[in-house]
Amino acid sequence: MAKNDNDDDDENGVRYATSTNASAPKMDDEDDVIKFDPLEFIPHFSYAWVVLGFVLPSVVSSLPIVQEQEDGGVSLLYQTRLCSEVAKLAYLSYALGKRNFTLSIGNQPQNDVLSGAAFGIGTSLAARVAEQTLTPALVESNSSVVATSTPAVLAIVLSSTVLAPITEEIFFRGVVLECGSDLFRNPDEQANTRAVFSLAAANVFAAGIFSLAHFNFSIPALLNLFICGIGFGLAFLSSERRNVTVPIIAHSVYNLSVLIESYSNGVLLVQ
């Protein structure tokens, strides 16, 4: 489970994400477990993120058999995305487990759901307001209608509201944000000021990486993703013992709101 202080080990000997040593990973004597180093792990998983999340779907979309489909390969691409999300989560779980890394998942499910849902709704509203206020002329009206099969829609819902939130929140909040709080810590400042500054800077740091990692560099998309990163980060930091379940639920609620909006606007049709 993640900790709020900077100790490397708790009474049970569990290793936490507090090291900022960029040297090569070290191995434990037992079971060849790698000592967790966030600055080693972040680029390590980023490679898998790009390959599984972007290269694989691009390769699939370029195949002739996909382009010959009646729906232009849309259904197959959504199912490929589902497989991609499964692979990313499986790889993340394996890689973190190999490094003896665990996160807090909380012990009050009802409070976690309510808090996560509140942050998800709040983030969705903030993103929409900012989008319409700051970049109204740049917001692209999506007039194209995506009509696809029921299995493909189920793949969209599962990947967007379950798999992607779990993978992304464990990595961007549980690893990147925690790493950022160590990087921005200044021991010369007073304790309260230091905590506020380091956590605020870490949240901005993680949100920035989160927005860039989606490889959509239009201004509205970057703004939307950055606000989402800030909102999910606040959900993580405000939870008891930095419980990763809360931002996962917030992320899921936000993505669900996007799907509902797409369906209600006639952008997504089910055949």
Backbone as numpy.savetxt, mean C-alpha at the origin, in Angstrom:
# Nx Ny Nz CAx CAy CAz Cx Cy Cz
5.26 -7.87 16.15 4.42 -6.68 16.15 5.29 -5.45 16.15
4.85 -4.39 15.47 5.63 -3.18 15.39 5.58 -2.44 16.72
6.67 -1.73 17.03 6.77 -1.02 18.28 6.85 0.47 18.04
6.47 1.26 19.08 6.57 2.70 18.96 7.94 3.21 19.38
8.68 2.44 20.17 10.00 2.89 20.58 11.04 2.34 19.64
12.33 2.51 20.00 13.39 2.19 19.06 14.15 0.92 19.42
13.65 0.14 20.40 14.37 -1.07 20.77 14.35 -2.06 19.63
15.43 -2.81 19.49 15.52 -3.77 18.39 14.79 -5.06 18.71
14.67 -5.42 19.99 14.10 -6.71 20.36 13.17 -6.52 21.55
12.11 -7.33 21.59 11.26 -7.32 22.77 11.63 -8.50 23.66
10.80 -8.73 24.71 11.14 -9.79 25.65 11.11 -11.17 25.03
10.44 -11.33 23.91 10.41 -12.64 23.24 11.46 -12.77 22.17
12.29 -11.74 22.03 13.38 -11.84 21.06 12.97 -11.58 19.63
11.84 -10.86 19.42 11.38 -10.59 18.07 12.10 -9.37 17.53
12.59 -9.46 16.31 13.33 -8.36 15.69 12.37 -7.40 15.02
12.59 -6.09 15.20 11.70 -5.07 14.64 12.40 -4.22 13.61
11.60 -3.48 12.84 12.12 -2.68 11.73 12.66 -1.35 12.23
13.78 -1.37 12.97 14.33 -0.14 13.49 15.73 0.13 12.97
16.31 -0.78 12.24 17.66 -0.59 11.74 17.66 0.25 10.48
18.63 1.16 10.40 18.80 1.93 9.17 20.17 1.67 8.58
20.74 0.54 8.90 22.04 0.17 8.37 21.88 -0.34 6.96
22.56 0.28 6.01 22.39 -0.09 4.60 23.37 -1.17 4.16
24.06 -1.78 5.09 25.02 -2.81 4.71 24.30 -4.07 4.29
25.05 -5.04 3.82 24.46 -6.30 3.34 23.72 -7.00 4.46
22.65 -7.74 4.15 21.88 -8.41 5.19 22.72 -9.46 5.91
22.48 -9.54 7.24 23.19 -10.51 8.06 22.28 -11.70 8.34
22.88 -12.83 8.64 22.11 -14.04 8.85 22.17 -14.46 10.30
21.04 -14.93 10.83 21.04 -15.54 12.15 21.65 -16.93 12.06
22.09 -17.44 13.21 22.68 -18.77 13.23 21.63 -19.85 13.01
20.40 -19.60 13.50 19.36 -20.62 13.42 18.48 -20.38 12.20
18.29 -21.43 11.42 17.35 -21.45 10.29 17.67 -20.41 9.22
18.88 -19.87 9.20 19.29 -18.91 8.17 18.31 -17.75 8.03
17.84 -17.22 9.16 16.92 -16.09 9.14 17.73 -14.81 8.95
17.30 -13.97 7.98 18.01 -12.73 7.69 17.59 -11.66 8.68
18.56 -10.97 9.26 18.25 -9.84 10.13 17.57 -8.75 9.31
16.45 -8.24 9.82 15.69 -7.27 9.05 16.39 -5.92 9.01
16.62 -5.43 7.81 17.17 -4.10 7.57 16.28 -3.44 6.53
15.49 -2.41 6.90 14.56 -1.82 5.95 15.23 -1.24 4.72
16.43 -0.70 4.87 17.11 -0.12 3.71 17.62 -1.19 2.75
17.72 -2.41 3.22 18.03 -3.54 2.33 16.75 -4.10 1.73
15.68 -4.13 2.54 14.46 -4.78 2.10 13.67 -3.94 1.10
13.63 -2.63 1.29 12.81 -1.77 0.42 13.18 -1.92 -1.05
14.48 -1.78 -1.44 14.81 -2.01 -2.85 14.57 -3.45 -3.28
14.74 -4.38 -2.34 14.54 -5.81 -2.63 13.10 -6.06 -3.06
12.14 -5.55 -2.30 10.74 -5.76 -2.64 10.31 -4.88 -3.80
10.92 -3.70 -3.94 10.56 -2.79 -5.04 10.76 -3.46 -6.40
11.79 -4.28 -6.49 12.05 -5.01 -7.73 10.88 -5.95 -8.05
10.44 -6.70 -7.03 9.30 -7.60 -7.23 8.03 -6.81 -7.53
7.88 -5.65 -6.90 6.73 -4.78 -7.12 6.61 -4.38 -8.59
7.74 -3.98 -9.18 7.74 -3.54 -10.58 7.51 -4.71 -11.53
8.21 -5.81 -11.28 8.11 -6.97 -12.18 6.71 -7.56 -12.16
6.19 -7.82 -10.95 4.89 -8.48 -10.83 3.72 -7.52 -11.10
3.88 -6.27 -10.72 2.77 -5.34 -10.83 2.67 -4.59 -12.14
3.80 -4.47 -12.88 3.78 -3.66 -14.09 4.34 -4.39 -15.31
5.46 -5.05 -15.16 6.05 -5.75 -16.30 5.17 -6.92 -16.73
4.74 -7.73 -15.78 3.91 -8.90 -16.12 2.62 -8.51 -16.82
1.82 -7.56 -16.30 0.61 -7.17 -17.03 0.90 -6.59 -18.41
2.01 -5.86 -18.54 2.36 -5.29 -19.85 2.68 -6.39 -20.86
3.38 -7.41 -20.40 3.71 -8.53 -21.28 2.44 -9.26 -21.71
1.55 -9.49 -20.75 0.30 -10.19 -21.06 -0.53 -9.39 -22.06
-0.62 -8.08 -21.85 -1.44 -7.24 -22.73 -0.91 -7.19 -24.16
0.38 -7.46 -24.33 0.97 -7.40 -25.67 0.84 -8.70 -26.44
0.38 -9.76 -25.78 0.24 -11.04 -26.46 -0.88 -11.00 -27.50
-0.67 -11.59 -28.67 -1.70 -11.58 -29.72 -3.01 -12.20 -29.27
-2.93 -13.27 -28.46 -4.16 -13.94 -28.03 -5.02 -13.03 -27.17
-4.39 -12.11 -26.46 -5.14 -11.17 -25.63 -5.84 -10.13 -26.51
-5.13 -9.62 -27.46 -5.68 -8.58 -28.33 -6.79 -9.11 -29.24
-6.85 -10.42 -29.41 -7.88 -11.01 -30.26 -9.17 -11.30 -29.51
-9.18 -11.09 -28.20 -10.38 -11.35 -27.41 -11.49 -10.37 -27.79
-12.74 -10.79 -27.61 -13.88 -9.95 -27.97 -13.91 -8.64 -27.20
-13.48 -8.68 -25.94 -13.49 -7.47 -25.13 -12.15 -6.74 -25.16
-11.31 -7.12 -26.12 -10.00 -6.49 -26.22 -9.01 -6.97 -25.18
-9.34 -8.06 -24.52 -8.45 -8.61 -23.51 -8.63 -8.02 -22.13
-9.69 -7.22 -21.94 -9.91 -6.56 -20.65 -10.10 -7.58 -19.53
-10.93 -8.59 -19.77 -11.19 -9.60 -18.74 -9.92 -10.34 -18.35
-9.14 -10.72 -19.35 -7.90 -11.44 -19.07 -6.91 -10.57 -18.31
-6.88 -9.30 -18.63 -5.96 -8.39 -17.94 -6.35 -8.22 -16.47
-7.65 -8.15 -16.19 -8.09 -8.03 -14.80 -7.76 -9.30 -14.02
-7.91 -10.44 -14.68 -7.56 -11.69 -14.01 -6.05 -11.81 -13.83
-5.30 -11.25 -14.78 -3.84 -11.22 -14.62 -3.46 -10.34 -13.44
-4.16 -9.23 -13.29 -3.89 -8.36 -12.15 -4.15 -9.07 -10.84
-5.22 -9.87 -10.80 -5.51 -10.63 -9.59 -4.37 -11.58 -9.27
-3.89 -12.29 -10.27 -2.76 -13.20 -10.07 -1.52 -12.43 -9.63
-1.34 -11.25 -10.19 -0.20 -10.41 -9.82 -0.27 -9.99 -8.36
-1.46 -9.62 -7.89 -1.62 -9.21 -6.49 -1.39 -10.39 -5.55
-1.86 -11.56 -5.95 -1.61 -12.76 -5.13 -0.12 -13.03 -5.03
0.58 -12.92 -6.16 2.03 -13.17 -6.19 2.78 -12.15 -5.34
2.39 -10.87 -5.42 3.07 -9.84 -4.64 2.88 -10.07 -3.14
1.66 -10.40 -2.74 1.40 -10.63 -1.32 2.14 -11.87 -0.82
2.15 -12.93 -1.64 2.85 -14.15 -1.26 4.35 -13.89 -1.12
4.91 -13.15 -2.06 6.34 -12.85 -2.01 6.67 -11.95 -0.83
5.83 -10.94 -0.57 6.05 -10.05 0.56 6.01 -10.82 1.87
5.02 -11.70 2.02 4.90 -12.50 3.23 6.10 -13.40 3.43
6.55 -14.03 2.34 7.72 -14.90 2.43 8.97 -14.12 2.80
9.19 -12.98 2.11 10.40 -12.20 2.34 10.45 -11.63 3.75
9.32 -11.14 4.25 9.30 -10.61 5.61 9.43 -11.72 6.64
8.78 -12.85 6.37 8.90 -13.99 7.28 10.32 -14.49 7.36
11.02 -14.50 6.25 12.41 -14.93 6.22 13.29 -14.00 7.04
12.85 -12.75 7.19 13.61 -11.76 7.95 13.10 -11.60 9.38
12.26 -12.53 9.82 11.76 -12.52 11.19 11.05 -11.21 11.51
10.25 -10.72 10.57 9.57 -9.44 10.72 8.09 -9.69 10.94
7.53 -9.08 11.97 6.10 -9.20 12.24 5.51 -7.82 12.48
4.19 -7.72 12.34 3.48 -6.46 12.52 2.33 -6.64 13.49
1.94 -5.54 14.12 0.78 -5.57 14.99 -0.49 -5.67 14.16
-1.37 -6.58 14.54 -2.66 -6.69 13.86 -3.81 -6.36 14.80
-3.47 -5.95 16.03 -4.49 -5.48 16.95 -5.29 -6.59 17.60
-5.99 -6.23 18.68 -6.82 -7.21 19.38 -8.23 -6.68 19.64
-8.63 -5.63 18.92 -9.97 -5.08 19.04 -10.56 -4.92 17.64
-11.00 -6.02 17.04 -11.46 -5.99 15.64 -12.54 -4.95 15.36
-13.50 -4.80 16.29 -14.59 -3.86 16.05 -14.07 -2.43 15.96
-13.19 -2.05 16.89 -12.62 -0.71 16.86 -11.76 -0.49 15.62
-11.03 -1.53 15.22 -10.18 -1.43 14.03 -11.03 -1.18 12.79
-12.13 -1.90 12.66 -13.01 -1.75 11.50 -13.61 -0.35 11.46
-14.11 0.11 12.61 -14.72 1.44 12.66 -13.71 2.53 12.36
-12.54 2.43 12.97 -11.49 3.43 12.75 -11.02 3.41 11.30
-10.77 2.20 10.78 -10.33 2.08 9.40 -11.36 2.60 8.42
-12.64 2.28 8.65 -13.70 2.76 7.77 -13.78 4.28 7.80
-13.64 4.86 8.99 -13.70 6.32 9.13 -12.56 6.98 8.36
-11.36 6.44 8.49 -10.21 6.99 7.77 -10.38 6.80 6.26
-10.94 5.66 5.85 -11.15 5.42 4.43 -12.13 6.41 3.83
-13.24 6.65 4.53 -14.24 7.61 4.05 -13.66 9.02 4.05
-12.96 9.37 5.14 -12.36 10.70 5.22 -11.33 10.94 4.14
-10.52 9.93 3.86 -9.51 10.05 2.81 -10.16 10.20 1.44
-11.22 9.45 1.21 -11.94 9.54 -0.07 -12.51 10.94 -0.27
-13.11 11.49 0.77 -13.68 12.84 0.67 -12.59 13.88 0.45
-11.49 13.74 1.19 -10.38 14.70 1.06 -9.79 14.66 -0.35
-9.65 13.46 -0.89 -9.08 13.33 -2.24 -10.00 13.95 -3.28
-11.31 13.74 -3.13 -12.25 14.30 -4.10 -12.28 15.83 -4.03
-12.28 16.37 -2.81 -12.30 17.82 -2.64 -11.04 18.45 -3.21
-9.89 17.86 -2.89 -8.62 18.39 -3.40 -8.56 18.30 -4.91
-9.07 17.21 -5.45 -9.05 17.01 -6.90 -9.87 18.07 -7.62
-11.04 18.37 -7.07 -11.92 19.35 -7.71 -11.50 20.79 -7.42
-10.82 21.00 -6.30 -10.42 22.36 -5.92 -9.10 22.78 -6.53
-8.11 21.88 -6.47 -6.75 22.24 -6.88 -6.48 21.99 -8.35
-7.10 20.93 -8.90 -6.80 20.60 -10.31 -8.08 20.35 -11.11
-9.08 21.22 -11.01 -10.34 20.94 -11.73 -10.19 20.87 -13.23
-9.31 21.69 -13.79 -9.13 21.72 -15.24 -8.33 20.54 -15.75
-7.60 19.88 -14.81 -6.74 18.78 -15.23 -7.38 17.42 -15.03
-8.49 17.39 -14.30 -9.16 16.11 -14.05 -9.74 15.60 -15.36
-9.33 14.39 -15.71 -9.77 13.81 -16.97 -11.13 13.15 -16.80
-12.07 13.52 -17.63 -13.37 12.86 -17.59 -13.26 11.54 -18.33
-13.57 10.48 -17.63 -13.44 9.15 -18.22 -14.73 8.80 -18.94
-14.75 9.00 -20.24 -15.97 8.75 -21.02 -16.00 7.34 -21.59
-14.89 6.62 -21.49 -14.85 5.26 -22.03 -15.52 4.30 -21.06
-16.30 3.38 -21.60 -17.01 2.41 -20.79 -16.30 1.07 -20.87
-16.01 0.51 -19.69 -15.36 -0.79 -19.63 -16.42 -1.83 -19.32
-16.79 -2.62 -20.31 -17.77 -3.68 -20.12 -17.03 -5.00 -20.05
-17.26 -5.74 -19.00 -16.50 -6.97 -18.82 -17.37 -8.02 -18.14
-16.85 -9.23 -18.04 -17.61 -10.35 -17.52 -17.65 -10.32 -16.00
-18.59 -11.10 -15.46 -18.71 -11.19 -14.01 -17.44 -11.71 -13.34
-16.79 -12.78 -13.86 -15.53 -13.23 -13.24 -14.46 -12.14 -13.22
-14.41 -11.34 -14.28 -13.41 -10.27 -14.32 -13.72 -9.20 -13.28
-15.00 -8.88 -13.10 -15.38 -7.89 -12.09 -15.05 -8.41 -10.70
-15.30 -9.69 -10.46 -14.94 -10.28 -9.18 -13.44 -10.19 -8.95
-12.67 -10.37 -10.02 -11.21 -10.24 -9.92 -10.82 -8.82 -9.55
-11.51 -7.83 -10.16 -11.25 -6.43 -9.84 -11.54 -6.15 -8.36
-12.70 -6.60 -7.91 -13.11 -6.33 -6.53 -12.15 -6.99 -5.54
-11.80 -8.24 -5.79 -10.92 -8.96 -4.87 -9.53 -8.35 -4.83
-8.99 -8.03 -6.00 -7.64 -7.46 -6.03 -7.60 -6.05 -5.46
-8.66 -5.26 -5.70 -8.66 -3.86 -5.28 -9.02 -3.67 -3.81
-9.91 -4.49 -3.29 -10.40 -4.26 -1.93 -9.82 -5.21 -0.89
-9.12 -6.24 -1.32 -8.55 -7.19 -0.36 -7.03 -7.31 -0.52
-6.59 -7.78 -1.67 -5.17 -8.12 -1.84 -4.28 -6.88 -1.88
-4.62 -5.92 -2.74 -3.79 -4.72 -2.86 -3.69 -3.94 -1.55
-4.79 -3.71 -0.82 -4.65 -3.00 0.46 -3.75 -3.72 1.46
-3.83 -5.04 1.52 -2.99 -5.77 2.46 -1.52 -5.62 2.09
-1.19 -5.89 0.83 0.20 -5.81 0.39 0.76 -4.40 0.54
0.02 -3.42 0.05 0.53 -2.05 0.03 0.65 -1.45 1.42
-0.28 -1.76 2.31 -0.19 -1.18 3.66 0.90 -1.83 4.49
1.09 -3.13 4.34 2.20 -3.78 5.04 3.53 -3.18 4.59
3.66 -2.95 3.28 4.94 -2.45 2.77 5.10 -0.95 3.00
4.14 -0.15 2.54 4.32 1.30 2.58 4.16 1.89 3.98
3.29 1.33 4.80 3.15 1.84 6.15 3.98 1.01 7.15
3.87 -0.30 7.08 4.58 -1.13 8.06 6.08 -1.12 7.90
6.57 -0.92 6.67 8.02 -0.94 6.43 8.55 0.46 6.10
8.02 1.07 5.04 8.57 2.35 4.56 8.35 3.47 5.58
7.15 3.58 6.13 6.88 4.65 7.08 7.70 4.45 8.36
7.79 3.21 8.83 8.59 2.95 10.02 10.05 3.27 9.77
10.54 2.94 8.60 11.92 3.27 8.23 12.10 4.78 8.19
11.12 5.49 7.65 11.19 6.94 7.58 11.24 7.59 8.94
10.51 7.04 9.90 10.53 7.62 11.25 11.91 7.53 11.87
12.67 6.49 11.53 14.05 6.38 12.00 14.96 7.35 11.25
14.76 7.46 9.95 15.61 8.32 9.13 15.49 9.78 9.53
14.28 10.22 9.89 14.05 11.63 10.20 14.18 11.94 11.69
14.54 10.98 12.48 14.68 11.21 13.92 15.90 12.06 14.19
15.74 13.12 14.99 16.84 14.00 15.39 17.00 13.94 16.90
18.04 13.29 17.40 18.20 13.12 18.85 18.46 14.41 19.61
18.77 15.50 18.90 19.08 16.76 19.57 17.84 17.55 19.95
16.69 17.19 19.39 15.46 17.91 19.69 14.79 17.34 20.93
13.85 18.11 21.50 13.10 17.63 22.65 12.23 16.45 22.23
11.92 15.61 23.20 11.24 14.34 22.90 9.94 14.54 22.14
9.03 15.39 22.63 7.73 15.56 21.98 7.87 16.15 20.59
8.73 17.18 20.48 8.94 17.80 19.17 9.54 16.81 18.20
10.49 16.02 18.68 11.15 15.04 17.84 10.15 14.02 17.33
9.28 13.55 18.22 8.31 12.53 17.83 7.36 13.07 16.76
6.85 14.28 16.97 5.91 14.86 16.02 6.58 15.09 14.67
7.77 15.66 14.69 8.46 15.96 13.43 8.82 14.69 12.67
9.40 13.72 13.37 9.85 12.51 12.69 8.68 11.74 12.11
7.56 11.67 12.83 6.40 10.94 12.33 5.72 11.67 11.18
5.63 13.00 11.28 5.03 13.78 10.19 5.89 13.67 8.93
7.21 13.82 9.10 8.11 13.71 7.95 8.08 12.31 7.36
8.01 11.30 8.24 7.96 9.91 7.77 6.69 9.64 6.99
5.58 10.23 7.44 4.31 10.03 6.74 4.34 10.66 5.35
4.91 11.87 5.25 5.05 12.52 3.95 6.00 11.72 3.05
7.08 11.24 3.64 8.07 10.42 2.92 7.41 9.17 2.33
6.67 8.44 3.18 6.01 7.21 2.73 4.92 7.51 1.70
4.17 8.60 1.91 3.12 8.97 0.96 3.70 9.34 -0.40
4.85 10.01 -0.39 5.51 10.36 -1.65 5.94 9.14 -2.42
6.54 8.19 -1.72 6.96 6.95 -2.38 5.74 6.16 -2.86
4.70 6.14 -2.05 3.46 5.45 -2.41 2.88 6.01 -3.71
2.85 7.33 -3.84 2.27 7.94 -5.04 3.13 7.68 -6.28
4.45 7.76 -6.13 5.33 7.52 -7.27 5.36 6.05 -7.68
5.16 5.16 -6.71 5.27 3.72 -6.98 4.15 3.19 -7.86
3.10 3.97 -8.06 2.01 3.51 -8.92 2.22 3.88 -10.39
3.29 4.61 -10.68 3.70 4.91 -12.05 2.61 5.59 -12.87
1.83 6.42 -12.22 0.87 7.27 -12.92 1.25 8.71 -12.58
1.90 9.39 -13.53 2.54 10.66 -13.22 1.73 11.88 -13.66
0.45 11.69 -13.95 -0.40 12.86 -14.20 -0.61 13.59 -12.87
-0.78 14.90 -12.92 -0.91 15.68 -11.70 -2.11 15.25 -10.86
-3.31 15.05 -11.44 -4.44 14.60 -10.62 -4.18 13.25 -9.95
-3.55 12.33 -10.67 -3.28 11.00 -10.10 -2.27 11.09 -8.96
-1.20 11.86 -9.16 -0.20 12.02 -8.11 -0.80 12.68 -6.88
-1.63 13.70 -7.08 -2.27 14.37 -5.96 -3.18 13.42 -5.21
-3.97 12.66 -5.96 -4.89 11.70 -5.35 -4.14 10.65 -4.55
-3.10 10.09 -5.13 -2.33 9.04 -4.46 -1.60 9.58 -3.24
-1.09 10.81 -3.33 -0.38 11.40 -2.20 -1.33 11.62 -1.02
-2.52 12.14 -1.30 -3.51 12.34 -0.24 -3.90 11.01 0.38
-4.06 9.99 -0.47 -4.36 8.65 0.05 -3.24 8.16 0.96
-1.99 8.36 0.53 -0.86 7.94 1.35 -0.84 8.63 2.69
-1.14 9.94 2.70 -1.20 10.69 3.96 -2.32 10.14 4.85
-3.49 9.93 4.26 -4.62 9.44 5.03 -4.39 8.06 5.61
-3.86 7.14 4.80 -3.59 5.80 5.29 -2.47 5.82 6.34
-1.51 6.72 6.16 -0.44 6.87 7.15 -0.98 7.36 8.48
-1.91 8.32 8.44 -2.52 8.81 9.68 -3.31 7.70 10.36
-3.98 6.87 9.56 -4.70 5.73 10.13 -3.74 4.79 10.86
-2.58 4.58 10.28 -1.57 3.70 10.88 -1.00 4.32 12.15
-0.61 5.59 12.09 0.05 6.24 13.22 -0.89 6.49 14.39
-2.17 6.71 14.10 -3.12 7.00 15.17 -3.66 5.75 15.84
-3.40 4.59 15.26 -3.92 3.34 15.82 -3.08 2.90 17.02
-3.68 2.06 17.84 -2.97 1.56 19.01 -1.80 0.67 18.58
-0.61 1.00 19.05 0.61 0.25 18.76 0.86 0.15 17.25
0.45 1.17 16.51 0.65 1.19 15.06 0.14 -0.10 14.42
-1.14 -0.29 14.54 -1.82 -1.49 14.07 -2.06 -1.40 12.57
-1.43 -2.27 11.80 -1.51 -2.20 10.34 -2.89 -2.58 9.82
-3.72 -3.21 10.65 -5.07 -3.56 10.22 -5.89 -2.32 9.89
-5.68 -1.25 10.63 -6.48 -0.03 10.44 -6.25 0.60 9.06
-4.99 0.85 8.63 -4.82 1.37 7.27 -5.23 0.40 6.18
-5.14 -0.90 6.44 -5.61 -1.87 5.45 -7.11 -1.69 5.21
-7.87 -1.56 6.29 -9.31 -1.36 6.16 -9.61 -0.02 5.50
-8.86 1.02 5.89 -9.05 2.35 5.28 -8.80 2.29 3.78
-7.74 1.62 3.39 -7.38 1.47 1.97 -8.47 0.69 1.24
-8.97 -0.36 1.85 -10.01 -1.17 1.24 -11.29 -0.37 1.04
-11.67 0.40 2.05 -12.88 1.22 1.95 -12.72 2.27 0.86
-11.55 2.88 0.78 -11.30 3.88 -0.27 -11.43 3.25 -1.66
-10.75 2.12 -1.87 -10.81 1.47 -3.19 -12.23 1.04 -3.54
-12.96 0.58 -2.53 -14.36 0.19 -2.76 -15.18 1.40 -3.20
-14.92 2.55 -2.60 -15.65 3.77 -2.99 -15.36 4.15 -4.44
-14.13 3.91 -4.88 -13.76 4.20 -6.27 -14.51 3.27 -7.22
-14.60 1.99 -6.86 -15.31 1.03 -7.70 -16.80 1.36 -7.77
-17.38 1.73 -6.63 -18.80 2.09 -6.60 -19.05 3.32 -7.46
-18.14 4.29 -7.36 -18.27 5.50 -8.17 -18.19 5.18 -9.67
-17.26 4.29 -10.02 -17.11 3.90 -11.43 -18.36 3.21 -11.94
-18.93 2.34 -11.11 -20.14 1.61 -11.51 -21.33 2.56 -11.63
-21.47 3.47 -10.66 -22.61 4.39 -10.67 -22.54 5.39 -11.82
-21.31 5.69 -12.27 -21.13 6.61 -13.39 -21.20 5.91 -14.74
-21.42 4.59 -14.71 -21.52 3.85 -15.95 -20.20 3.56 -16.61
-19.10 3.78 -15.89 -17.78 3.50 -16.46 -17.52 2.00 -16.46
-18.00 1.31 -15.44 -17.79 -0.13 -15.32 -19.13 -0.84 -15.46
-19.26 -1.66 -16.49 -20.48 -2.41 -16.73 -20.18 -3.90 -16.64
-21.16 -4.65 -16.14 -21.01 -6.10 -16.01 -21.90 -6.77 -17.04
-21.31 -7.62 -17.85 -22.07 -8.32 -18.89 -22.45 -9.72 -18.40
